[in-house]
Amino acid sequence: MQHAGMVQMHSALRGTTLGTSLESAPTSEKPEMTVNFDYDFSLGAHEVTRKEYATWTGKNIERQNDLPMTNVTYFDAILAANSRSKFEGLDSVYTYRKLQMSEGSCLGIENLAFHPEANGYRLPTEAEWTFAAKNVHFNPEKSWNVSNAGDSLHPVCTSEPKAILCDMAGNAMEWVNDWFVPFSDTTLLNFIGGAQSDAIGKRILKGGYFRKAADNMRIYSRGDVYTVTSSTKADYVGFRLARGMIPSPSTLNSSNSNFSPENFSVLPALELKKKLRTSQVRLAFRDDESGNIFAVDYTNGSSALFALPKKGNVYHPAISPNGKWIAMTSKPEGISGFDTLSVQPFNAADSTHFLYNESSAAEPRWRISHGDTLIYFGTDGGDNSSDGKFFGEKTLAVSFQNQKFGAEREIFAGSYHGGISDDENLAVSGSKLLRARVRGKDTVWYHGEQACNVSLSPDSTKRVLFLDFGSKTGREFVGKNYAPHEFILIADSSGKLIQAILAPDGYTFDHTEWTNAPDFIAATLVNEEGVHSKIVLVDTKDSSVTTLVEGNELWHPNVWIQPSAIRLPQKYAADSLGVYMTGNSSISSRIQKVKMDLFWKYRGQAEIAITGSSRCFAGIDPTLLSTSENRLAINYAFSGEDMAGTEYLSVNYYLPLEKLKFLILALDIDRWAITDEGFRTLYVEVPGYLYDEHHDFWKKGVPDEMENFVAANPSPPSDEYSLYAYHLGWHYSTLSGYETPVDLAFSPYEMKKAHYNQEKLLSILDVAKSYGVQVVGIIFPQAPEYIASGKSWGRYGPSLADAKMLLQTLDSLAKQKSNFTLFDEYKNGENDYASEDFADYDHLNQSGALKLTQRLDSLLQKLRQEKF
C-alpha cells in the first residue's frame, strides 16, 4: 500500500547485506552479515522536512523551504514518528512512561518500548535503510557534499530532483531505529539491531551529509566522528520515516573481541627518542574493539605494550604527574549520565583499583597544586549547548594521595572538562560548543560553532586546542573548505585562533589531547574508511606527525613525558648519546647501564673505581672503603665483564677521572680463555659506547647535563635498577652456602688466549701509570673443592699446572710494576672463607663480601700512605 510521501519497498522474500568484508573497514562495520525479509515496507522519499516536523508535532519552529529537520535527538525523531501516526489515526509504534525534555529537545525516555508489530510510522531499521540504498538509490557523487554544499543544508530532493529516493547520500545523516551491535558472520531474518543497548547506549546513523566528501560516503557506514547515542544531536543529523509491520523480528547480542598486544604495531623507543629527544615516555589509550585500556612504556628502552586489568567500561585514560597512575572514566565525551572515576597503577601485573563515585566525573585531568596531587573533572561530559543543563553541572577537584581519594572541592558552576589553568582563571569545555570561563566570566568562543575534543595546554601559554566540523570561522582562518576534524585548531587564551595543523593525506584527527609537555599533542588519526587506525604525536612547532601505535580502533590517547627529562640538543644524536641500553639488552648490558648512570653522576667524586666480573660485582661493598672527604668508592663491575671490557672501560672512562687514586679490578684467570668476542657482543648492541668513542670519549669537553641525558635514556625496571645500584654497587645478601661442585669440565688451556688477557692488563697498568693511579688486581676466592679435586683450579679451569704458571706471571708483574698490587684472596684454596661466606661456587655473599672488603680497605690505606 502506498502512503503519502513514501516509496514502497518490495523486500519480501529478498535480502541484503549489512557491513562489509573489506579488511580496511572499521571493526564496527565488519564482517558482512546477510539479512532476509519476509515483509514489505515503505520508506520516506526524502528526509523529514522542517515543515513536516512542525505540522505533525505542533512545535513552533522556523519553516525554511523544505530543509531537512536536523538538530534532533533519536528521541525527537521517534516522537515525531508517533506524532505522524497520531496525525493520521494510526497506532503508535513507540510507547513510554515519561519524557526528559530540555530546551525543546527530548534527552531521555523512561520505559521506552519499540513495537515492531504496530501499524504506524517509525524509523527504518538499518537493514531496511540498506536494502533501499542498495536496490533503489545511493549516489554520493550527485549528493550535497563538502565540494558543492557551501557548508549548509539544502532543500530535500534538489541534488537529484528525479531520484525515487532523495538524499540517501549527502545533505543530512539519518537516524535509524537500531541499537548498535557488532555484526556476526551469519544470516538473520527481519533483523532489527541489538537486543539491548550496550553500556554506552550507542545508536546508528546512515548516509552522508553536506560537510562530508563524496568518496567517503558508503552504504555500510554506521556512525559519525563521535560516539552516537540516543541523546546525540547535530545540525547535520536528521531522519526519514518508514512504515510496515515487522513480523517475528530478530536481534543480536553485543560481544567484545579479546584483543592482545599482537594486534598493534608500536614505534620503537629509539625512534621515539629521535623525535622527543628523550625516551622517558609513557602512553595510555583505549582499544575500542576490546574495551580495554592499553599502555606503552618506553622508559625501559623498549616499546613494551600491555593491557591494564579491566574493571568495567573505561574511557579517557589520563596518566598522573609522576607517571605511576592512570585515571579514567566510564563514559566518553559527548555522553551524559553518571560517570564513575577510577584510578589504576600504570602496571600490567597490578590489579589494584580505586573507585570514586561521590560525584560524576567526566574526562579527568591531573595536576599538582601546592604539593597536593589533584584530579580535576566536570560532572557531565555530554552535549553542552544548553545553558540550563551546562550550568546545572559543576567543575570539581579531588585529591589522590597515598592511594586514597581526599576531600572533594567545587571549583565553579559549569562542567568544564576540557581543562583548567593552574591559576584557575581559564577553564574550557567542548562537546558541542566551545565554552570558556575567563577570570570568572563564562562565555562561548568560536562564534558558537560546533567544537569538540577541547584541551587546555599545561603550560603558561594557556593555548586551547579543539576539532571542528569545517565551520565558517575555521574555513576563514585556514583559507579553504575542509572536512570535519581535518585540522587541529589552536586558540590563544582569549579564544583567538592562532594555529591550524592539517592532518596527513587520507586522514582526519580525533581524540586530541595536549601531552603534559608543551608543544606536543596526542591524537588519533582516522582513515578514509572511518577507522581510528593510528595514535600520533603532533609537534606544534613544525606541525610534524609521528606515529606511535597502529591498530584498528585506537581511542583517547594520553602521553606522559617525564617532567624532569632533559631534551637533547639538536647537535647530538638522540638515538646514540648516553644510550647504554636498548629494549633487547642482555642482563649484563642492563647492569652496566646502571653503572654508567653512576659513572656520569659521580665522575667528579670518584676516588676508587672497582671494575670486573660478577665476582667483583658481588664481592665488594664500596661503602666500606675509606676515601677522602667528599670522595666516593664506586663499584662499576657487572656480570659477564671480561678483561677486554675491563680494559675498554678503565682506559676510556675510569682512569681519566680527575680525582681517581685507585682502580680495583678482578683477575679471573680461570676466565682468561675468553677473548675479545664476549666483550664486543655486549658493546655493539647499544650505540652509546661507540658514540662516546667517536667523540674521543669527550676529552675536549663533556656535553652539558650529560648526567641527565644518560639518566633519561632507557633503563632497567625500577626493581632491577635499585638492585644493581645498591650501595653504589651490589652484592648477594640472601644466599648462603653451596653444594659440592660436580661440573669440573673446562677447555684446554691456550697460551695465545692467556697472552691476550695479559696484554689487556699491561695496557691498563701503562695508562694508569700515566694518570698516577694505583691498580689492585684481586683474585677472588672460589669453592676449595675445585683445587681439592686435583683437576681444575677454578670454576672454568685451568689445570692446576697452568694456573700455577699464570699466578707466577702475575706475581712477577706485581714486583715489576710500581703501580700494581696483587691481592690474592683465593690462595689456591687455602683461605679462611667458609662455605657460609659464599652465595654459590665462585661468588661471595654478604658476609664474604664484608670480609674481603675490610681486608681490601686495609690494603688501600697502606698503599695510600706509601704511594700518595
C-alpha positions in Angstrom: 0.0 0.0 0.0 1.4 3.4 -1.0 1.4 6.2 1.7 1.8 9.9 1.2 5.5 10.8 0.6 6.5 7.2 0.9 8.1 4.7 -1.5 7.1 1.1 -1.5 10.0 -1.4 -0.9 9.3 -4.8 -2.3 11.6 -6.6 0.1 9.6 -9.8 0.9 11.5 -13.0 0.0 14.5 -10.8 -0.8 17.5 -9.9 1.2 20.5 -7.5 1.6 23.9 -7.5 3.3 24.9 -5.3 6.1 28.5 -4.3 6.8 31.5 -5.2 4.6 34.2 -7.8 4.4 36.8 -5.2 3.4 39.8 -5.6 5.7 40.4 -1.8 5.8 36.9 -1.1 7.2 36.3 -0.2 10.8 35.7 -3.2 13.1 32.2 -1.9 13.8 31.3 -2.4 10.2 32.7 -6.0 9.8 32.0 -8.7 9.0 29.5 -8.8 6.2 26.1 -10.1 7.5 23.1 -11.3 5.5 19.6 -10.2 6.3 16.5 -11.6 4.7 13.0 -10.1 4.8 9.5 -11.8 4.7 7.6 -8.5 4.6 7.4 -5.3 2.5 7.7 -1.8 3.9 7.5 1.8 2.8 10.3 4.4 3.2 10.1 8.2 3.1 11.0 9.5 -0.3 13.1 12.2 1.4 14.3 13.2 4.9 11.6 14.7 7.1 11.5 18.4 6.5 11.1 21.2 9.0 7.7 22.0 7.6 6.5 18.3 8.1 8.0 18.2 11.5 6.2 21.3 12.6 2.9 20.1 11.1 3.0 16.7 12.9 4.4 17.8 16.3 2.8 21.2 16.5 6.1 22.7 17.5 6.7 26.3 16.7 9.9 26.1 14.6 11.1 28.2 11.6 9.9 26.5 8.4 12.7 27.0 5.9 11.9 25.9 2.3 11.8 22.2 2.8 15.1 21.9 4.5 15.7 18.6 6.4 14.8 18.7 10.0 18.1 18.4 11.9 19.4 19.0 15.4 17.1 16.3 16.6 17.9 13.5 19.0 16.9 9.9 18.4 14.1 10.5 20.9 12.9 13.6 19.0 12.8 11.5 15.8 10.7 8.7 17.2 8.3 11.1 18.9 7.8 12.8 15.6 7.0 9.3 14.1 4.5 8.8 16.8 3.1 12.3 16.1 2.6 11.5 12.4 0.9 8.2 13.4 -1.5 10.1 15.6 -2.0 12.8 13.0 -3.1 10.1 10.5 -5.1 8.0 13.1 -2.6 5.1 13.2 -1.1 3.1 16.0 1.9 4.4 18.0 5.0 2.2 17.4 6.8 3.6 20.4 5.4 3.7 24.0 6.9 5.1 27.1 6.1 6.4 30.6 7.9 9.7 31.0 10.0 12.2 28.8 13.0 14.1 29.9 12.9 17.4 28.0 15.4 20.3 27.8 15.1 23.4 25.7 12.7 21.8 23.2 14.6 18.5 22.8 14.0 15.1 24.3 17.1 13.8 26.0 15.7 10.7 27.6 12.6 8.5 27.8 11.7 6.2 30.7 10.4 2.8 29.9 10.7 3.2 26.1 9.4 0.2 24.2 9.5 -0.4 20.4 6.5 -2.3 19.0 7.6 -3.6 15.5 4.2 -5.3 15.0 2.3 -1.9 15.3 0.7 -0.3 12.2 2.3 3.1 12.4 5.2 5.3 11.4 8.7 4.6 12.8 12.4 4.9 11.9 13.6 2.4 9.4 15.8 -0.4 10.6 19.4 -0.4 9.4 18.6 -3.4 7.3 15.6 -1.6 5.6 17.7 1.6 5.0 20.5 -0.5 3.5 18.1 -2.5 1.3 16.6 0.7 -0.1 20.1 2.3 -0.7 21.4 -0.7 -2.5 18.3 -1.5 -4.5 16.8 1.9 -5.2 19.2 4.8 -5.0 22.5 5.9 -3.4 24.7 8.3 -5.4 27.3 10.2 -3.4 28.7 11.9 -6.5 25.5 13.8 -7.1 24.8 14.5 -3.4 25.1 17.7 -1.4 28.6 17.2 0.0 31.6 19.2 1.1 32.6 20.1 -2.5 29.3 21.7 -3.5 27.1 22.4 -0.5 28.7 25.6 0.7 28.6 24.3 4.4 24.8 24.3 4.6 21.8 22.1 4.2 19.8 22.3 1.1 16.1 21.7 0.5 15.3 18.0 0.0 15.3 16.5 -3.5 17.3 19.3 -5.0 20.6 17.5 -5.7 18.8 14.9 -7.9 15.2 16.1 -8.4 14.2 12.9 -10.3 15.5 10.4 -7.8 12.9 8.0 -6.4 14.6 8.2 -3.0 16.3 11.6 -2.4 19.4 12.4 -0.4 20.2 8.9 0.8 23.8 10.1 0.4 24.6 13.7 1.4 22.6 16.6 2.8 21.8 15.2 6.2 22.8 12.0 8.0 19.8 9.9 9.2 18.8 8.1 12.3 17.7 4.5 12.0 15.9 2.5 14.6 18.5 0.0 15.8 20.6 -0.2 18.9 24.2 -0.6 17.8 25.5 -4.2 17.9 28.6 -5.7 16.2 27.8 -7.8 13.1 28.2 -11.5 13.0 29.1 -13.8 10.1 25.5 -15.2 9.9 22.1 -14.9 8.2 19.2 -13.4 10.0 15.5 -12.9 9.2 13.9 -9.5 9.8 16.8 -8.1 11.7 16.1 -5.0 13.9 19.5 -4.5 15.6 20.9 -5.1 19.1 18.7 -7.0 21.6 19.5 -4.2 24.1 21.8 -1.2 24.4 25.5 -1.6 25.3 26.9 0.2 28.3 27.0 3.5 26.4 23.7 3.1 24.6 25.1 3.5 21.0 22.8 4.1 18.1 23.4 4.1 14.3 23.5 6.9 11.7 23.4 6.2 8.0 24.2 8.2 4.8 26.5 11.2 4.3 26.0 14.9 4.9 26.9 18.3 3.5 30.3 18.5 5.1 31.5 15.1 4.1 33.5 14.2 0.9 31.5 12.2 -1.6 34.2 9.4 -1.8 33.9 8.9 2.0 30.1 8.1 1.8 29.5 4.4 2.0 26.3 2.4 2.3 27.8 0.2 5.0 29.0 3.1 7.2 27.2 3.1 10.6 28.3 6.2 12.6 30.0 9.5 12.7 33.2 11.0 14.0 31.9 10.9 17.6 30.0 8.3 19.6 26.3 8.3 18.7 23.7 7.8 21.4 20.0 8.4 21.6 20.5 11.9 23.0 23.0 13.0 20.3 22.0 15.8 18.1 23.8 17.9 15.4 23.0 20.4 12.7 23.6 17.7 10.1 21.7 14.8 11.6 18.0 14.3 10.6 15.8 11.3 9.8 13.3 9.8 7.4 10.4 7.7 8.3 9.4 4.1 7.5 6.1 2.2 7.8 5.4 -1.5 7.8 4.8 -4.1 10.4 7.8 -6.4 11.1 6.8 -10.0 11.9 9.0 -12.1 14.1 11.9 -9.7 14.3 15.4 -11.0 15.2 18.2 -9.3 17.2 21.8 -9.9 18.1 23.6 -9.7 21.5 26.7 -7.5 21.9 30.0 -9.1 22.3 33.6 -7.8 22.7 36.6 -9.2 21.0 39.6 -10.3 23.1 42.5 -8.3 21.8 46.1 -8.6 22.8 49.3 -6.6 22.1 49.9 -8.6 18.9 47.1 -6.5 17.4 49.2 -3.4 17.5 52.3 -2.1 15.8 54.3 0.2 18.2 57.1 2.7 17.4 60.4 1.5 18.9 61.8 3.5 21.8 64.8 4.7 20.0 62.7 6.0 17.1 60.6 8.0 19.5 63.7 9.4 21.2 64.8 10.8 17.8 61.7 13.0 17.9 61.3 13.8 21.6 65.0 13.8 22.5 64.1 11.7 25.5 62.7 8.1 26.0 61.1 8.8 29.4 57.7 8.5 27.9 54.5 6.6 28.7 51.3 6.2 26.6 47.8 5.0 27.5 44.9 4.6 25.2 41.6 2.8 24.8 41.2 -0.1 22.3 37.6 0.3 21.3 37.4 -3.2 19.9 38.0 -4.9 23.2 37.1 -2.0 25.5 40.5 -2.4 27.3 42.9 0.3 28.2 46.4 -0.5 26.7 49.6 1.2 27.8 53.1 1.5 26.3 56.1 2.0 28.5 59.1 3.4 26.7 61.1 4.2 29.9 62.9 0.9 30.0 64.3 1.3 26.5 61.6 -1.0 24.9 58.2 -0.3 23.5 56.6 -2.6 26.0 52.8 -2.7 25.4 50.3 -4.3 27.8 46.7 -4.3 28.7 45.6 -3.0 32.1 43.5 -5.3 34.2 40.0 -4.4 33.1 37.4 -3.0 35.6 34.2 -2.2 33.7 33.8 0.3 31.0 36.8 2.7 30.8 37.5 5.8 28.6 39.7 8.8 28.6 42.8 7.4 30.4 45.0 10.2 32.0 48.4 9.5 33.3 49.4 11.0 36.7 52.2 13.7 37.0 54.6 11.0 38.4 53.7 8.6 35.6 52.6 5.9 38.1 48.8 6.0 37.9 46.1 6.1 35.3 42.8 7.8 35.9 39.8 7.0 33.7 36.0 7.4 33.5 33.2 5.2 32.4 31.8 7.2 29.6 33.3 9.0 26.5 32.9 12.7 25.7 29.5 13.5 24.3 27.7 11.1 26.6 25.7 12.4 29.5 24.9 10.5 32.7 26.8 9.5 35.8 30.5 9.0 35.0 32.5 6.9 37.5 36.1 7.9 38.1 38.6 5.1 38.7 42.4 5.0 39.2 44.8 2.1 38.5 48.5 1.7 38.6 50.5 2.0 35.3 51.4 -1.7 35.7 50.1 -4.8 33.8 50.6 -7.0 36.9 48.9 -4.9 39.5 45.1 -5.1 39.6 44.8 -2.5 42.4 41.8 -0.4 41.6 40.4 2.7 43.3 36.8 3.9 42.6 35.4 7.4 43.2 31.7 7.7 42.9 30.9 10.6 45.2 30.2 12.7 42.1 30.0 12.1 38.4 33.4 12.6 36.8 33.9 13.3 33.1 37.4 13.4 31.4 39.8 13.5 34.4 42.9 15.6 34.3 45.7 15.6 36.9 47.6 18.5 38.4 50.0 19.2 41.3 48.7 22.1 43.4 50.5 23.4 46.5 52.1 19.9 46.9 48.8 18.0 46.5 48.1 15.7 43.6 44.6 16.6 42.4 42.3 15.2 39.8 40.0 17.8 38.1 36.9 16.9 36.2 33.4 18.1 35.2 30.3 16.3 36.4 29.0 15.8 32.8 30.7 15.2 29.5 27.7 15.4 27.3 26.2 18.0 24.9 27.0 21.4 26.5 24.8 23.5 24.2 22.0 24.0 26.7 22.9 26.8 29.3 20.4 25.3 31.8 21.9 21.9 31.6 25.5 23.0 31.5 25.4 25.4 34.4 23.4 22.8 36.4 26.6 20.8 36.4 29.9 21.5 38.3 33.6 21.5 37.9 35.3 19.7 40.8 38.6 18.6 42.1 39.5 15.7 44.4 42.9 14.8 45.8 44.6 11.5 45.3 47.4 11.0 47.8 48.8 7.8 49.4 46.4 5.7 47.3 43.4 7.4 48.8 40.9 9.9 47.5 40.6 13.0 49.7 38.0 15.7 50.1 36.2 17.0 47.1 36.3 20.7 46.2 33.9 22.6 44.0 35.8 24.9 41.6 32.8 26.6 39.9 29.5 26.0 38.2 29.5 24.5 34.7 31.1 21.3 33.6 34.5 22.5 32.3 36.0 19.1 31.5 38.5 20.4 28.8 41.0 21.6 31.4 41.7 24.3 34.0 44.7 26.5 34.1 47.0 26.4 37.2 45.7 29.8 38.4 42.1 28.6 37.7 41.5 31.8 35.7 40.8 29.9 32.5 38.7 26.7 32.0 37.3 25.2 28.8 34.8 22.7 27.7 33.7 21.3 24.3 31.2 18.7 23.3 29.0 20.9 21.1 30.0 24.5 22.0 33.5 25.8 22.8 32.7 27.2 26.2 35.3 29.1 28.3 35.4 30.6 31.7 37.8 33.6 31.7 38.6 35.3 35.0 35.2 34.4 36.5 33.1 35.1 33.4 31.5 32.4 31.3 31.4 32.8 27.6 31.2 30.9 24.3 34.1 31.1 21.9 34.3 30.2 18.2 31.2 32.2 17.3 29.0 29.4 18.7 30.0 26.9 16.0 30.4 23.2 16.9 33.7 22.2 18.6 34.8 19.0 20.4 37.9 17.3 21.8 38.8 20.5 23.6 42.0 20.5 25.6 43.8 23.3 27.5 47.6 23.3 27.3 49.6 22.5 30.5 51.9 25.5 30.2 51.6 29.2 30.9 50.5 29.9 27.3 47.0 28.6 28.0 46.5 27.6 24.4 43.3 25.7 23.7 43.1 23.0 21.0 39.9 21.6 19.5 38.4 20.0 16.5 35.6 21.4 14.4 33.3 20.4 11.6 34.6 22.5 8.8 32.8 25.5 10.2 32.8 29.1 8.8 35.2 30.5 11.3 37.7 27.7 10.7 37.4 28.0 6.9 38.1 31.7 7.0 41.1 31.1 9.2 42.7 28.3 7.0 41.5 29.8 3.7 39.7 26.9 2.3 36.9 24.4 2.8 37.8 21.3 4.7 36.2 18.1 6.1 35.2 17.7 9.8 38.3 17.1 12.0 40.7 17.7 9.1 42.5 20.4 11.1 43.6 20.7 14.8 42.7 24.3 15.6 44.5 26.1 18.4 43.3 29.3 20.0 45.1 31.6 22.5 43.9 32.4 26.0 41.4 34.9 24.6 39.8 32.4 22.2 41.5 33.9 19.1 42.7 31.3 16.5 46.5 31.2 16.2 47.3 27.9 14.5 45.8 25.2 12.4 47.5 21.8 11.9 46.5 19.8 8.9 46.0 16.0 9.2 48.2 13.8 6.9 46.7 13.0 3.5 43.9 10.5 3.7 43.3 11.1 7.4 41.4 13.3 9.8 42.0 13.8 13.5 40.1 12.6 16.6 40.6 12.4 20.3 43.1 15.2 20.5 44.7 16.0 23.8 47.7 18.0 24.9 50.5 16.0 26.5 52.0 17.1 29.8 54.9 18.6 27.8 54.4 21.9 26.0 54.1 21.9 22.2 53.2 18.2 21.8 49.7 16.8 21.2 48.5 13.2 21.3 45.8 12.4 18.7 44.1 9.6 16.8 44.2 9.5 13.0 41.0 8.3 11.3 41.4 6.9 7.8 39.0 7.4 4.9 37.2 4.2 5.9 36.5 5.8 9.3 39.0 3.5 11.2 40.8 5.1 14.1 43.9 3.4 12.9 46.8 5.4 14.4 47.8 7.2 17.5 50.2 10.0 16.7 52.3 12.7 18.4 51.8 16.1 16.8 54.6 18.7 17.2 53.0 22.2 17.2 56.4 23.8 16.4 56.7 22.3 12.9 53.2 20.5 12.5 55.0 17.2 12.1 53.1 14.0 12.9 54.9 10.9 14.4 53.0 7.6 14.5 53.3 5.9 17.9 50.8 3.0 17.5 48.9 1.4 14.7 45.8 -0.8 15.1 42.1 -0.8 14.3 40.1 1.3 16.8 42.6 3.3 19.0 40.8 5.9 21.1 41.7 8.6 23.7 45.5 8.6 23.7 47.2 10.2 26.6 51.0 10.8 26.5 53.2 11.4 29.6 56.7 12.7 29.3 58.8 12.7 32.5 58.8 16.3 33.6 62.4 16.3 34.6 63.5 14.7 31.3 66.1 16.9 29.6 65.6 17.4 25.9 68.8 16.6 24.0 70.2 19.5 21.9 69.9 19.0 18.2 73.7 18.8 17.6 73.8 15.4 19.4 72.3 12.2 18.0 69.2 11.4 20.1 69.5 7.7 19.4 73.1 7.5 20.5 74.3 9.9 23.1 74.1 8.3 26.5 72.2 5.3 25.2 73.8 2.4 27.1 70.8 0.0 26.9 68.1 -0.9 24.5 64.8 -2.8 24.9 66.6 -6.0 23.9 69.7 -5.7 26.1 71.1 -8.6 28.0 71.3 -8.7 31.7 74.9 -7.7 31.6 74.1 -4.7 29.5 71.3 -3.7 31.8 73.5 -3.8 34.8 76.2 -1.8 33.0 73.6 0.8 32.1 73.0 1.4 35.8 76.8 1.6 36.3 77.1 4.2 33.5 74.5 6.3 35.3 76.7 6.1 38.4 79.8 6.9 36.3 78.4 10.2 34.9 76.6 11.2 38.1 79.7 10.8 40.4 82.6 11.2 38.0 83.7 14.3 39.9 83.8 12.4 43.2 85.2 9.0 42.3 88.4 8.3 44.2 88.2 4.5 43.9 86.8 2.7 40.9 86.0 -1.0 41.1 85.6 -3.0 37.9 85.5 -6.6 36.7 83.2 -9.6 36.5 80.3 -10.6 38.7 82.7 -11.8 41.3 83.8 -8.2 41.8 80.2 -7.1 41.4 79.1 -9.4 44.3 82.2 -9.4 46.4 83.0 -5.8 47.2 80.9 -3.3 49.1 82.3 0.1 48.2 80.6 1.9 51.1 83.1 0.1 53.4 86.2 1.5 51.7 87.9 4.6 53.2 88.0 7.7 51.0 89.0 11.3 51.3 86.3 13.8 52.3 83.6 14.2 49.7 85.1 11.4 47.6 83.5 8.0 46.8 84.3 4.5 46.0 82.1 3.1 43.3 81.6 -0.4 42.2 81.3 -0.4 38.4 81.6 -4.1 37.9 78.9 -6.1 36.1 78.0 -9.7 35.3 80.0 -11.1 32.4 82.7 -8.4 32.2 85.9 -9.8 30.8 89.4 -8.4 30.5 88.7 -6.8 27.2 85.8 -5.0 28.7 87.7 -4.1 31.8 90.5 -2.5 29.6 88.0 -0.6 27.4 86.1 0.8 30.4 89.2 1.5 32.5 91.2 3.2 29.8 88.4 5.3 28.3 86.1 6.1 31.3 87.6 5.3 34.8 91.3 6.1 34.6 90.8 9.7 33.2 88.6 10.6 36.2 90.2 13.7 37.8 90.0 12.5 41.4 90.8 8.8 40.9 93.5 7.3 43.0 92.8 3.5 42.9 91.5 1.2 40.2 90.4 -2.2 41.7 89.9 -4.9 39.2 89.1 -8.7 39.1 91.8 -11.1 37.9 89.7 -14.1 36.9 92.5 -16.3 35.4 90.0 -19.2 35.0 88.2 -17.0 32.5 91.3 -16.0 30.6 90.3 -18.4 27.8 87.8 -15.6 26.9 89.0 -13.1 24.2 87.5 -10.1 22.6 84.4 -11.8 21.2 82.5 -11.7 24.5 83.3 -8.0 25.1 82.1 -7.0 21.6 78.8 -8.8 22.0 78.0 -6.5 24.9 79.1 -3.2 23.4 77.9 -3.4 19.8 74.3 -4.0 20.9 73.9 -0.4 22.2 75.1 2.8 20.5 76.2 4.9 23.4 79.7 3.5 23.8 80.5 3.9 20.1 79.1 7.4 20.1 81.5 8.2 23.0 84.3 6.7 21.1 83.6 8.7 18.0 83.8 11.8 20.2 87.1 10.7 21.7 85.3 10.0 24.9 84.6 13.7 25.4 88.2 14.6 26.2 87.6 18.1 24.7 84.6 18.6 26.9 81.6 16.7 28.2 78.2 17.7 26.9 76.3 19.9 29.3 73.9 18.0 31.5 75.4 14.7 30.3 74.3 13.1 33.6 70.7 14.0 32.9 70.8 12.8 29.3 72.1 9.4 30.4 69.6 9.1 33.2 66.7 10.0 30.8 67.6 7.2 28.4 66.3 3.6 28.6 66.9 2.0 32.0 66.1 -1.4 33.6 62.8 -1.6 35.5 62.9 0.1 38.9 63.2 -3.1 40.9 66.2 -4.2 38.8 67.7 -0.7 38.9 67.7 -0.4 42.7 69.2 -3.9 43.0 72.1 -3.1 40.6 72.8 0.3 42.1 72.6 -0.9 45.8 75.3 1.0 47.8 76.7 2.2 44.5 77.4 -1.5 43.8 75.7 -4.7 44.7 76.2 -8.0 46.4 74.3 -11.1 47.2 72.6 -10.8 50.6 70.3 -13.8 51.0 72.2 -16.8 49.6 74.4 -18.8 51.8 76.5 -21.9 51.1 76.6 -24.3 48.2 76.7 -27.9 47.4 79.9 -29.6 46.4 80.6 -28.7 42.7 80.3 -31.6 40.4 81.0 -29.9 37.0 84.8 -29.7 36.7 84.9 -29.6 32.9 86.9 -26.8 31.2 88.5 -26.1 27.9 92.2 -27.0 27.4 94.4 -24.1 28.3 95.6 -22.0 25.3 98.7 -19.8 25.8 97.6 -17.5 23.0 94.4 -16.5 24.8 96.2 -16.1 28.1 98.7 -13.8 26.5 95.7 -11.8 25.0 94.3 -11.2 28.5 97.8 -10.4 29.9 98.2 -7.7 27.3 94.9 -6.2 28.3 96.2 -6.0 31.9 99.5 -4.5 30.8 97.6 -1.9 28.8 95.6 -0.9 31.9 98.8 -0.6 34.0 100.6 1.6 31.5 97.6 4.0 31.1 97.1 4.0 34.9 100.7 5.0 35.4 100.3 8.0 33.1 97.4 9.2 35.3 99.2 8.4 38.6 96.6 5.8 39.5 97.4 2.7 41.6 95.9 -0.6 40.4 94.9 -3.5 42.7 94.2 -6.9 41.0 92.0 -9.2 43.1 91.9 -13.0 42.8 88.6 -13.8 44.3 88.1 -16.9 46.4 86.2 -19.9 45.0 85.0 -23.1 46.4 88.1 -25.1 47.6 86.6 -28.3 46.2 87.9 -27.3 42.8 91.6 -27.5 43.7 90.9 -30.4 46.1 89.7 -32.4 43.1 93.1 -32.2 41.5 91.5 -31.4 38.1 90.6 -27.8 37.9 91.9 -24.6 39.6 88.5 -22.9 39.4 85.0 -23.0 38.0 86.2 -22.5 34.4 89.6 -24.1 34.7 92.5 -24.0 34.0 94.5 -27.1 35.1 96.4 -26.7 38.3 99.7 -26.6 36.4 98.6 -23.9 34.0 97.1 -21.9 36.9 100.5 -22.1 38.8 102.2 -20.6 35.7 99.7 -17.8 35.4 99.9 -16.9 39.1 103.7 -16.8 38.9 103.4 -14.4 35.9 101.0 -12.1 37.9 103.3 -12.2 40.9 106.3 -11.3 38.8 104.3 -8.4 37.2 103.4 -7.0 40.6 107.1 -6.9 41.5 108.0 -5.2 38.3 105.2 -2.6 38.2 105.3 0.0 40.9 101.6 0.9 40.4 100.3 -2.7 40.5 99.5 -4.8 43.6 98.3 -8.4 43.5 95.6 -9.1 46.2 95.1 -12.9 46.2 92.2 -14.0 48.4 91.9 -17.4 46.8 95.4 -18.7 47.8 94.9 -21.9 45.8 92.0 -22.9 48.1 93.9 -22.4 51.3 92.0 -19.4 52.7 89.6 -18.8 55.6 86.4 -18.3 53.6 83.9 -20.8 54.8 81.0 -22.3 52.9 78.6 -19.8 54.5 80.6 -16.9 53.0 79.6 -18.0 49.5 76.4 -17.5 47.5 77.5 -20.2 45.1 80.7 -21.9 43.9 82.5 -18.7 42.9 80.6 -15.7 44.2 80.7 -14.3 47.7 77.6 -13.4 49.6 77.1 -10.5 52.0 79.3 -11.9 54.8 82.0 -13.0 52.4 82.0 -9.5 50.8 82.2 -7.9 54.2 85.3 -9.9 55.0 87.0 -9.3 51.7 86.2 -5.6 51.6 87.6 -5.0 55.1 90.8 -6.6 54.0 90.9 -4.6 50.8 90.4 -1.4 52.8 93.4 -2.2 55.0 95.5 -2.7 51.9 94.3 0.5 50.3 95.1 2.5 53.4 98.6 1.1 53.4 99.1 1.9 49.8 97.7 5.4 50.3 100.5 6.0 52.9 103.1 4.5 50.6 102.2 6.0 47.3 100.5 9.3 47.9 
